[in-house]
Amino acid sequence: MIGALEAALRNRRDSGRKCLVPYITGGLGDDWIEVVRAAAAAGADAIEIGIPFSDPVMDGPTIQLANDQALAAGVTPQSILGTLRGADIGVPTAVMTYVNLAFHGGYQRFASNLADAGVSGCILPDIPLEEIEPWAEAADEAGVETVLLAAPTAPDDRLPRICQRSRGFVYGVGLVGITGVRTDLADTAKVIAGRLKSVTDKPVLVGVGVGSPTQAVEVCEVSDGVVIGSVVVQRMLDGGGPEGVGELVADFRSALDAAYS
Amino acid sequence: MMNGPDQDGRFGEFGGIFVPETLVPACQELEAAFREAWADPEFRSDLDGLLADYAGRPSPVTACSNLSAEIGVNVLLKREDLNHTGSHKINNVLGQALLAKRMGKTRLVAETGAGQHGVATATAAALFDMECIVYMGEVDIARQELNVFRMKLLGTEVRSAQSGSRTLKDAVNEAMRHWVSVVDSTHYCLGSAMGPHPYPWMVREFHRVIGTEARQQCLKLLDGRLPDVVTACVGGGSNAIGIFSGFADTDTELVGVEPAGGAAVGRAVPGIVHGSLSYLMQDEWGQVLEAESISAGLDYPGVGPEHSYLASTGRASYVAVTDAEVVEAFQLLSRTEGIIPALESAHAIAWVSRAREELAGKTVLVNLSGRGDKDVSQMMDILQ
């Protein structure tokens, strides 16, 4: 059975266009849910919602700062999911956070909390294939799509197993490193996209180090779409608000649509 | 006993490999390389040679007659403070650096709290002519100035970790972020028996020499008997796991001593951070709490997974001491034995001193994991 997240991304791909998934730090600013709505209205196919964690080891300075600000403002997993519940966003959402927030109260409870809040997918970057099963089973049970990451360092025999277990889409990590905007798209971005495309029919999106419309267009020569994180969060940190983030997402959307339609 | 972990890197339910996908192949490569090297007599003999001729092993066991008379407990010290660089950390670092070299890595990255592991890593990097970067929390850089200078003198770049509590936990975060970015060329020289598989196992094996030596030394000193109790301080828990490993298959009682403000085992709530499932100080949502300890080396909210396992099975017990008790013990050992302990090691002394009534007449082996030179200026501020 295909979940809402994968269905939305497949629809976009089947129409000959590219998928765009912005990441927004939950609880960053009082108007964050308006930012989410604005991103959806500007042409995002799904939205990743970051739930801030105290020790985000996969994240670079921008998302770390956003995390710290949101945590200092008192945001909790419950408050973020509470805001998402019943919020009419118009596109599927996927939560991105770290495994301990899911583990702490029990995987089943966390998965059902996500489902209750209307969240379609979940990404936990510090729980690799070797450890994924207990969480992934709980998520499957609750109807939450577990998106797995695939890194450039993975040997060939690992990728089919990742793709097989991933739900929603397969998240290709664009570079060997942590989240953040880089001047140029890393050579690894298109390579990982190609390696994944050759072993799966699921949508393949590349994120980490995709920070401009030009870079998004470039990686989409191979991938089915992109995840954009730090560039969006930086706009929020700069006080861009719903309007600023909406414009940014629209820029990515129109660049992708101009190149692929 | 203490032959684990299983093939998934688990000690019972604890341990595992909770790292970003990018690092999984590196951890697996490291596991294979360590397994192969540890079975290779040539590697073992190279390492033994370094431990003897460079680090100064075996370290002695000292019977503390003055302290024993004062508190009524027969105290023996395993003198890891006498190793080159001043602590037990050198055992693990020489092993990892030798392994990294064998794996063709040219750079080392490490985290450090008190600076002892950082200094040991910087030392090995100088010896093996490797590039070295050490992350240290901004708070710790201020309170362990001497060790920062030592690392620089040894040719290492010390980078300040400025996120979160700006102590050991954040230094680990920064070291992991760095490792994620340079994993091909760089070995992460993790300083405690924690982190993803194979680190808790590998670090224990590199420190097993402490327990193996101590057991032989005790048998000799005690006319064929073993100590009633073996105790050591526990932050991540490397010196404790090293000495425990020599006694785990005996009737000797094993006691780990945590700082009251960083007692992960004492709180016994499991969690996942920095690569493994273990006891972890956290809030009601699972956010990791900041530890608070006078000792930079124990100022850590987690603990190595094998300690959680030993606690859960009851093979070892864990107690906590306060900063005030540690300050007291620091002076007690200095005054009675002429040995200035590291603040970390003073935790174990503090427990023995506090528990003197229940320990009366017993023989207690304390792992004196490090010397206190690095702590003297901090103690001067506290005591004067």
Interface residues (C-beta under 8 A of the other chain):
Chain A: F53 S54 D55 P56 V57 M58 G60 Q64 D68 L71 T76 P77 Q78 Y98 V99 N100 L101 A102 F103 H104 G105 P125 D126 I127 P128 L129 E130 E131 L148 L149 A150 A151 P152 T153 A154 P155 R158 I162 V173 V176 G177 I178
Chain B: D8 G16 I17 F18 V19 P20 E21 T22 L23 V24 P25 A26 S163 G164 K169 N173 M176 R177 V180 S181 V182 V183 D184 P270 G271 I272 V273 H274 L277 L280 Q282 W285 G286 Q287 V288
